[in-house]
Amino acid sequence: MIQVCSRCGTRWNVRDRQRVWCPRCHGSLLAPSASPPPSVWSAPPTAPAVRPSQQKTPPRLPPGYRWIAVRPGAAPPPRRRPRNAGPTPRYAVIPRWGLADRFDIPTDEQTEARRGPSMGALRATLLTTIAVLGAAALVHVIRYVLLIVNRDVLLNPVVAWVATWLGVVVSVAALFLVFATFVLLTNWLIARRAAAFKHVGRQEHRPLWALRAGCLVPFVNLAWAPVFVLELASVEDALTRLRRPITVWWVVWVLSTAVSVFAIATSFTTDAQGIADNTVTTIVAYLIAMAAMVLVAQVLFGFERRPVEKPAKRWVVVAEQSPHTQEAEEDRTQSGVPVEAQGQNPAA
């Protein structure tokens, strides 16, 4: 029995024992065959007579051999190796030669940006107004103390003049600051309402003159300004959160206006006791006005804490509960100590 090496082509007579490796080159030996394959050095055997019926059948190869298709003609040209493109380009900054995204906004949707006072200006004005109102109350407290001292001791004319005119200057400054605060808050309310109504897709039903008149006209603003603020909270879906601060500010503001009107009405008295009583009323009026400013600042910061574009509700994705999860939740809601063992029927 002959085995041919697949590497060097040496034929080995293995007799009756099949081998795997070639003793010469250690290549793998092909399957053994009874008749050795023809060698290139041996003389070609004489072809036997072939019958016409056997010409169409291809010659059978010995075991371990197979036909390999070869391309006719010359050998194909060698493949061209890809050209070296060099190192990968790197950029120190983002390239600007790419395609730019342009979004054409329709003409009807091109509206003016929100115009209103900045939060820095509002915060500074409110803090200044609160500080001046507190300073005015302190000056009138000192003036009341001087009135008590003046009952027994004659005051120095300079001290009396300074106490009188310092109270007047502080009162005028507080009046101007309160008016400036009202104007800034009115502008903020108009701009905030415009942004809120635009965000929800509704039209502002209050004209601009009505908003300004309802916020700046004395005694009229007591009824309409809080209504405008409540409407804004309702549009922004924040009425539940801001109803109580707005109501408290409304009540304190009405009380401050009433006390201030009473202090102004009793400020024309000329007797000593009337002047002292008016000084006490003025101190209380300044303190309540300062409290009203603090409360309106709380309402303002309550609105600004959440922008108009940010939704009040946040939707989260909840996975669908499987039957095993529902059974586990039902078991958790029941008593911790089971009456019967799990998997057994209760006793009759």
Buried (B, 14 or more C-beta within 10 A) or exposed (E): BBBBBEEEBBBBEEEEEEBEEBEEEEBEBBEBBEEBBEEEEEEEEEEEEEEEEEEEEEEEEBEBEEEEEEEEEEEEEEEEEEEEEEEEEEEEEEEEEEEEEEEEEEEEEEEEEEEBBEEEEBBEBBEBBBBBBBBBBEBBBEBBEBBEEBEEEEEEEEEBEEBEEBBEEBBEBBEEBBEEBBBBBBBBBBBBBBBBBBBEEEEBEBEEEEBBBBBBEEEEBBEBBBEBBBBBBBBBBBBEBBEEBBEBBBEBBBBBBEBBEBBEEBEEEEEEEEBBBBBBBBBBBBBBBBBBBBBBBBBBBBBBEBEBEEEEEEEEEEEEEEEEEEEEEEEEEEEEEEEEEEEEEEEE
